[in-house]
Each structure stands twice: as structure tokens, then as C-alpha cells.
């Protein structure tokens, strides 16, 4: 769904309602801008509850120790 917006004199943009509805974004939600080449990636900041279990099953057998560094 292509949509265009205009950057205001206060460097603000308004995200189209159709995009917010499709992504299930809500008023007051925090976002992060990640630079990507000549553009940016807009990502919602996850809530702490959404991160629970994200590293389940991750091992520490393939990590670098201080002794591996220069």
C-alpha cells in the first residue's frame, strides 16, 4: 500500500491511518528510526513482555571471551 506524506516545517510526518491500522500501531506507542542507506526503517519499540523468552534455547558455547581479543 504505497502512501506519501510531507515533512512539516517542524520536521514531523503524519503516518497514514491505513498503515497504522494494518500494523496495529496505537496512539502513544514508541518507535525507533534506524538509518538504512538513503532511507530509514521505522520500528516500534517492543514492550518488555514481548521480549520474554526471545533467547530461549540460546547457548553460550560460541561466544568470544576476553582472552580471544587482541
C-alpha positions as CSV (number, residue, x, y, z in Angstrom):
1,X,0.0,0.0,0.0
2,X,2.0,3.0,-1.2
3,X,1.4,6.2,0.6
4,X,3.2,9.5,0.6
5,X,3.4,12.2,3.3
6,X,5.0,15.6,3.5
7,X,7.6,16.6,6.1
8,X,6.4,19.6,8.0
9,X,8.5,22.7,8.9
10,X,8.8,21.2,12.4
11,X,10.3,18.0,10.9
12,X,7.1,16.0,11.6
13,X,5.3,13.5,9.5
14,X,1.9,12.0,9.9
15,X,1.6,8.2,9.4
16,X,-1.5,7.4,7.3
17,X,-4.3,5.7,9.3
18,X,-4.4,2.8,6.9
19,X,-0.7,2.0,7.7
20,X,-1.3,2.3,11.4
21,X,-4.3,0.0,11.2
22,X,-2.5,-2.6,9.1
23,X,0.5,-2.6,11.5
24,X,-1.7,-2.5,14.6
25,X,0.1,0.6,15.9
26,X,-1.6,2.6,18.7
27,X,-1.5,6.2,19.9
28,X,1.4,6.7,22.3
29,X,3.4,3.8,21.1
30,X,7.2,4.5,20.9
31,X,9.2,4.0,17.7
32,X,12.9,3.9,16.7
33,X,14.3,5.2,13.4
34,X,17.1,3.0,12.0
35,X,19.1,4.6,9.2
36,X,19.3,2.4,6.1
37,X,21.3,3.8,3.2
38,X,19.3,6.8,1.9
39,X,16.2,5.9,3.9
40,X,15.1,4.9,7.4
41,X,13.4,1.9,8.9
42,X,10.7,2.7,11.3
43,X,10.2,0.0,14.0
44,X,8.0,0.0,17.1
45,X,9.9,-0.3,20.4
46,X,8.9,-3.7,21.9
47,X,7.3,-3.9,25.4
48,X,9.3,-5.8,28.0
49,X,6.6,-8.5,28.0
50,X,7.2,-9.1,24.2
51,X,10.8,-9.9,24.9
52,X,10.2,-12.7,27.4
53,X,11.7,-15.9,26.1
54,X,13.3,-14.4,23.0
55,X,16.6,-16.1,23.7
56,X,15.2,-19.4,24.8
57,X,17.5,-22.2,23.8
58,X,20.4,-19.9,23.1
59,X,23.7,-21.3,24.1
60,X,26.9,-19.6,25.2
61,X,29.3,-22.1,23.7
62,X,30.0,-20.0,20.6
63,X,30.8,-16.6,22.2
64,X,34.1,-14.7,22.3
65,X,35.8,-14.4,25.6
66,X,38.1,-11.6,26.7
67,X,41.0,-13.9,26.0
68,X,40.0,-14.1,22.3
69,X,40.5,-10.4,21.8
70,X,43.7,-8.6,20.8
